[in-house]
Amino acid sequence: MDTNVGTVDRMIRIVFGLILLAVPFSNFLGSDWVGQLLAGVAFIVGVTVVISGALARCYIYKALGINTCSVQ
């Protein structure tokens, strides 16, 4: 699959993903089951966003026909 995520988009994804990865390690969401569930979801989404930014590939962009990469 060709890359379809541009440089600026990649940096935004990596920064946002790292922020989401930090959420479970903080006490921001609380320690009840809802907070733990949201922390788990934030971790999974963070990993996915960091990987898509690192690989410059986004399957949602591909399905929607979006390409933010200027070089093919």
Secondary structure, 3 states (H helix, E strand, C coil): CCCCCCHHHHHHHHHHHHHHHHHHHCCCCCCCHHHHHHHHHHHHHHHHHHHHHHHCCCHHHHHHCCCCCCCC
